[in-house]
Amino acid sequence: MKRLVTGITILATSLLVHAQEFPTRPVRIVVPWPPSGNVDITARTVAPALGQALGQPVIVDNRAGAAGTIGSAAVAKSPPDGYTLLLGSSGTITAGPAVFKTLPYDPVKELVAVGGIQSVPIVLTAAPKTPVSTYAEFVSLARSKNGQLSIASAGSGSSNHLAIELFMRMADVKLLHVPYKGSGPAITDLLGSQVESMMDQLTASIGHIREGRIKPLAITSRTRSPLLPNVPTLDELGVKGYEASTFTGLFVPAGTPRPVLDKLYSSLKKALANNTVRERYRGMGVEIIDSSQVEFDAFVRADYEKWRRVAREGNIVVE
């Protein structure tokens, strides 16, 4: 028994010393999506500043496939030592897992939130030939078409799809959901008026809105976007309490020592205070998340439950 106690004490002391010295080698951020997407850009924007704060290089590693589940599962199953991070998002942590029938990882039990990076509102837009210019006209047209007004999303079970489902319930409006294989093809058809409306991340739509090629009707965040100050929120327009922003943040495997978690969080906060990082994100139309590690973890858990409820009530399941 004395040997067992001594062994446990030595192991605990060794882990504590290791955690206090962290990091002693490069840290890796796994992006579970291909290069050039919003999540990848988010990671590559913050990585240099995070590396500077940690005192070690931070390498971005794209491990795409299976709607983000391959890279996410790899991080969830990796050693909980702080050297392998996940750039998680709504698609891999909350909204996506809420609709998948099976997942190779548990986003709540196997991953721990380090801290939030940024949130992106979703914008409701109308195609050029859709005969509306305001939200009120959109609702009126939708009701006159009795559920046949088409609205595009990036795919069945995507964050945008769930945002549409939540909107239809809260606004008491029926729409014809048209899922695409990604935002790109959906926006292409929206520009050509092959689909009448769309809900998509502001970052993907802002350029087309600024050029007058699609019409913004409402924003889904709690407050108006500084990039679209004249576009009201759905809450302002009478859909009280509606919110459907997407987010990104850093996550580590469950079991990561608290000193390591604290070091990663404090370093992330320093990185997000970097002027170059802030300006880059501001230009993307995103809002930097300013919350504690505990607050962000609570938000993630609540967001997961919110989208699980929407998926269950809408009978949305992705095989």
C-alpha positions in Angstrom: 0.0 0.0 0.0 2.8 2.4 0.9 4.4 1.7 -2.5 1.1 2.4 -4.3 0.6 5.7 -2.5 4.2 6.6 -3.2 3.8 5.8 -6.8 0.6 7.8 -7.1 2.3 10.8 -5.4 5.3 10.6 -7.7 3.0 10.4 -10.8 0.8 13.3 -9.6 3.9 15.4 -8.9 5.4 14.6 -12.3 2.1 15.6 -14.0 2.0 18.9 -12.1 5.6 19.8 -12.9 5.0 18.9 -16.6 1.8 21.1 -16.6 3.6 24.0 -15.0 6.4 23.8 -17.6 4.0 23.6 -20.5 4.6 24.1 -23.4 8.1 22.8 -24.1 7.5 22.0 -27.8 5.3 23.1 -30.7 1.5 23.0 -30.2 -0.8 21.8 -33.0 -4.3 23.2 -33.8 -6.4 20.7 -35.8 -8.8 22.2 -38.2 -11.4 19.5 -39.2 -12.2 21.3 -42.5 -10.3 22.0 -45.7 -8.0 25.0 -46.1 -9.5 28.5 -47.0 -12.8 28.1 -45.2 -14.0 30.3 -42.3 -12.7 27.9 -39.6 -9.3 27.5 -41.3 -8.9 31.2 -41.7 -9.9 31.7 -38.1 -7.1 29.3 -37.0 -4.5 30.7 -39.2 -5.3 34.2 -38.1 -4.9 33.5 -34.4 -2.1 30.9 -34.6 1.0 33.2 -34.8 -0.2 35.4 -31.9 -1.1 32.3 -29.9 2.4 30.9 -30.5 3.9 34.2 -29.4 1.9 34.1 -26.2 2.8 30.5 -25.5 6.5 30.8 -26.4 6.3 27.9 -28.8 5.3 27.6 -32.5 1.6 26.8 -33.1 1.0 24.7 -36.2 -2.3 24.5 -38.1 -3.1 21.0 -39.2 -6.0 20.5 -41.6 -7.7 17.1 -41.1 -10.8 17.3 -43.1 -13.5 14.7 -43.8 -16.9 13.4 -42.8 -18.4 16.8 -42.0 -15.6 17.7 -39.6 -15.9 14.5 -37.6 -12.6 12.9 -38.5 -10.4 15.7 -37.2 -12.6 16.3 -34.2 -12.5 12.6 -33.2 -8.8 12.6 -33.6 -8.4 15.4 -31.1 -10.9 13.9 -28.7 -8.9 10.6 -28.6 -5.5 12.3 -28.4 -3.4 12.5 -25.2 -4.7 15.2 -22.9 -1.5 17.1 -22.6 -2.4 20.4 -24.2 -0.3 19.9 -27.4 -3.2 18.9 -29.6 -6.0 21.5 -29.9 -9.2 21.5 -31.9 -10.5 24.6 -33.7 -14.1 23.7 -32.9 -17.2 25.3 -34.3 -21.0 25.1 -34.2 -20.7 22.5 -37.0 -18.5 20.1 -35.0 -19.4 20.9 -31.4 -23.1 21.9 -31.1 -25.4 22.1 -34.1 -23.7 19.3 -36.1 -23.6 16.8 -33.3 -27.2 17.6 -32.5 -28.4 16.1 -35.8 -26.0 13.2 -36.5 -27.4 9.8 -35.7 -23.9 8.5 -34.7 -20.6 10.3 -34.0 -17.1 8.9 -33.4 -16.7 11.3 -30.4 -18.8 12.9 -27.7 -18.4 16.7 -28.0 -19.6 17.3 -24.4 -17.9 14.4 -22.5 -14.6 14.0 -24.6 -13.8 17.6 -25.3 -13.3 20.6 -23.0 -13.6 24.2 -24.0 -10.5 26.3 -23.7 -12.1 29.6 -24.8 -14.1 31.2 -27.5 -12.6 33.0 -30.5 -15.3 34.6 -32.6 -19.0 34.4 -33.4 -20.6 35.0 -36.8 -24.2 36.1 -37.2 -26.4 34.5 -39.9 -28.2 36.8 -42.3 -31.5 36.3 -44.0 -31.3 37.4 -47.6 -33.5 37.5 -50.7 -32.6 36.8 -54.3 -32.5 39.6 -56.9 -35.8 38.5 -58.5 -37.6 37.8 -55.3 -40.2 40.6 -55.1 -39.4 41.8 -51.5 -37.1 44.4 -50.0 -38.0 44.1 -46.3 -38.6 41.4 -43.8 -42.3 42.2 -43.5 -42.7 41.8 -47.3 -40.8 38.5 -47.1 -43.2 37.1 -44.4 -46.2 38.3 -46.3 -44.9 36.6 -49.5 -44.1 33.4 -47.6 -47.6 33.2 -46.2 -49.2 33.9 -49.5 -47.2 31.1 -51.1 -48.3 28.7 -48.3 -44.9 27.1 -47.6 -43.6 27.2 -51.2 -41.2 30.1 -50.8 -37.8 28.5 -51.2 -35.0 29.1 -48.8 -31.5 27.6 -49.2 -29.0 26.3 -46.7 -25.5 24.8 -46.8 -27.0 21.3 -46.3 -29.3 19.2 -44.3 -28.3 19.3 -40.7 -26.0 22.3 -41.1 -26.1 25.3 -38.7 -27.9 27.3 -41.4 -30.6 24.5 -41.7 -31.2 24.5 -38.0 -31.4 28.3 -38.0 -34.1 28.0 -40.6 -36.0 25.4 -38.6 -35.8 27.6 -35.5 -36.9 30.7 -37.5 -40.0 28.9 -39.0 -41.1 27.9 -35.5 -40.5 31.2 -33.7 -41.9 33.4 -36.6 -44.8 31.0 -37.4 -43.8 31.0 -41.1 -43.6 28.0 -43.5 -40.8 27.9 -46.0 -39.6 25.3 -48.5 -36.1 24.3 -47.4 -33.6 23.6 -50.2 -30.4 22.0 -49.0 -27.2 22.4 -51.0 -23.8 20.7 -50.7 -22.2 23.8 -49.2 -22.7 27.6 -49.1 -20.9 28.2 -52.4 -23.4 26.4 -54.6 -26.3 27.8 -52.6 -25.2 31.4 -53.0 -24.6 30.8 -56.7 -28.2 29.8 -57.2 -29.4 32.6 -54.9 -27.5 35.1 -57.1 -29.2 33.6 -60.2 -32.6 33.6 -58.4 -32.9 29.8 -58.8 -33.7 29.8 -55.1 -35.7 32.7 -53.6 -34.0 33.3 -50.2 -31.2 32.0 -48.0 -29.9 32.0 -44.5 -26.1 32.0 -44.3 -23.1 33.3 -42.3 -22.6 37.0 -42.8 -18.9 36.3 -43.7 -20.1 34.4 -46.8 -22.8 36.9 -47.8 -21.4 40.3 -47.0 -19.5 40.8 -50.3 -22.6 40.1 -52.4 -24.7 42.3 -50.1 -22.3 45.3 -50.4 -22.3 44.9 -54.2 -26.2 44.9 -54.3 -26.4 41.4 -55.7 -28.6 40.0 -52.9 -31.0 41.8 -50.5 -30.4 41.6 -46.7 -33.6 41.4 -44.7 -32.6 40.5 -41.2 -29.7 39.5 -39.0 -29.8 36.7 -36.5 -27.5 38.0 -33.7 -28.7 39.7 -30.5 -27.5 43.1 -31.8 -27.1 44.6 -35.3 -23.9 44.0 -37.1 -21.6 47.0 -37.5 -21.1 45.8 -41.1 -24.8 46.1 -41.8 -26.0 48.8 -39.3 -29.3 49.4 -41.2 -30.3 45.8 -41.2 -32.5 45.0 -38.1 -32.3 41.9 -36.0 -35.1 39.3 -36.1 -35.6 40.1 -32.4 -36.3 43.7 -33.3 -38.6 42.6 -36.1 -40.9 40.8 -33.7 -39.3 37.3 -33.5 -38.5 37.9 -29.8 -35.6 36.0 -28.4 -34.3 34.7 -31.7 -30.6 34.2 -31.9 -28.6 31.8 -34.2 -25.0 32.9 -34.5 -22.3 30.4 -35.2 -19.1 30.3 -33.2 -15.5 29.0 -33.2 -13.3 28.3 -30.2 -10.4 26.1 -29.0 -11.0 22.7 -27.4 -8.8 20.1 -25.8 -9.3 16.4 -24.8 -11.1 15.8 -21.5 -8.6 15.2 -18.7 -6.2 18.0 -19.7 -4.6 19.3 -16.5 -6.0 22.5 -15.1 -2.7 24.4 -15.2 -2.3 23.5 -18.9 -5.9 24.6 -19.6 -5.3 27.9 -17.7 -2.1 28.5 -19.7 -3.9 27.9 -23.0 -6.8 30.2 -22.0 -4.6 33.1 -20.8 -2.5 32.8 -24.0 -5.6 32.8 -26.1 -6.8 36.0 -24.5 -3.4 37.6 -25.2 -3.6 36.5 -28.8 -7.1 37.9 -29.2 -6.0 41.2 -27.8 -3.4 41.5 -30.6 -4.2 44.4 -32.9 -3.4 42.5 -36.1 -5.7 39.7 -35.1 -8.5 42.0 -34.1 -8.4 44.0 -37.3 -8.4 40.8 -39.4 -11.4 39.4 -37.6 -13.2 42.8 -37.8 -12.7 42.8 -41.5 -14.3 39.4 -41.7 -17.4 40.7 -40.1 -17.1 38.5 -36.9 -17.3 39.4 -33.3 -14.5 38.4 -30.9 -15.9 36.4 -28.0 -15.0 38.0 -24.7 -15.8 35.5 -22.0 -14.1 33.4 -19.3 -13.3 29.8 -19.8 -16.2 28.8 -17.6 -18.6 31.1 -19.3 -17.7 29.8 -22.7 -18.0 26.2 -21.6 -21.4 26.9 -20.2 -22.4 28.6 -23.5 -21.3 25.6 -25.6 -23.3 23.2 -23.4 -26.4 25.4 -23.6 -26.0 25.8 -27.4 -25.7 22.0 -27.8 -28.9 21.4 -25.9 -30.7 24.2 -27.8 -29.9 22.6 -31.2 -30.7 19.1 -29.9 -34.2 20.4 -29.1 -34.6 22.0 -32.5 -33.4 18.8 -34.3 -35.7 16.6 -32.2 -38.8 18.8 -32.7 -38.1 19.1 -36.4 -37.3 15.4 -36.7 -33.9 16.2 -38.3 -31.5 13.3 -38.4 -28.4 13.0 -40.6 -27.3 9.4 -41.1 
